[in-house]
Amino acid sequence: MAAGEGMTSVCVSYEVRRQLNTLRTMNGHKSVDTFLAEMIRSYKLSTMNGELDSLREQMKEVADVSAEHLVQRLNLAPFKV
């Protein structure tokens, strides 16, 4: 990626740059950009996995509903089913 392409300039302190470079080196990334991109990717995957777990739980609740119970509830509806 060329300098500035798709990037936003952010002013950070020397200490923050030092810490980012240390983390980048420890994790084997060639640049801070690739390190931050990997961190963002990991965060997004973690968030998506949390949402998937929530959806699975909701699907399980729906699957556990008895069809007979649902039919009985629909018969109590104030409109024609």
FENNOR-V600716 format. One record per backbone hydrogen bond with DSSP energy under -0.5 kcal/mol. NH is the residue of the N-H (numbers start at 1). CO is the residue of the C=O. E is the energy in kcal/mol with one decimal. If there is no record, write none. Layout:
nh=(NH & NH)
co=(CO & CO)
e=(E & E)
//
This chain:
nh=(5 & 6 & 7 & 12 & 17 & 18 & 19 & 20 & 21 & 22 & 23 & 24 & 25 & 26 & 27 & 28 & 29 & 35 & 36 & 37 & 38 & 39 & 40 & 41 & 42 & 43 & 44 & 45 & 46 & 47 & 48 & 49 & 50 & 51 & 52 & 53 & 54 & 55 & 56 & 57 & 58 & 59 & 60 & 61 & 62 & 63 & 64 & 65 & 70 & 71 & 72 & 73 & 74 & 75 & 76 & 76 & 77)
co=(2 & 4 & 4 & 10 & 13 & 14 & 15 & 16 & 17 & 18 & 19 & 20 & 21 & 22 & 23 & 25 & 24 & 31 & 32 & 33 & 34 & 35 & 36 & 37 & 38 & 39 & 40 & 41 & 42 & 43 & 44 & 45 & 46 & 47 & 48 & 49 & 50 & 51 & 52 & 53 & 54 & 55 & 56 & 57 & 58 & 59 & 60 & 62 & 66 & 67 & 68 & 69 & 70 & 71 & 72 & 73 & 74)
e=(-2.1 & -0.6 & -1.2 & -0.6 & -2.3 & -2.6 & -2.4 & -2.7 & -2.5 & -2.2 & -2.6 & -2.8 & -2.4 & -2.5 & -1.9 & -1.1 & -2.2 & -1.8 & -3.1 & -2.5 & -2.1 & -2.2 & -2.6 & -2.5 & -2.6 & -2.3 & -2.6 & -2.5 & -2.4 & -2.5 & -2.6 & -2.5 & -2.0 & -2.0 & -2.6 & -2.4 & -1.9 & -2.6 & -2.8 & -2.1 & -2.2 & -2.7 & -2.3 & -2.1 & -2.1 & -2.6 & -1.6 & -1.3 & -2.2 & -2.4 & -2.3 & -2.3 & -2.3 & -1.8 & -0.7 & -0.7 & -1.4)
//
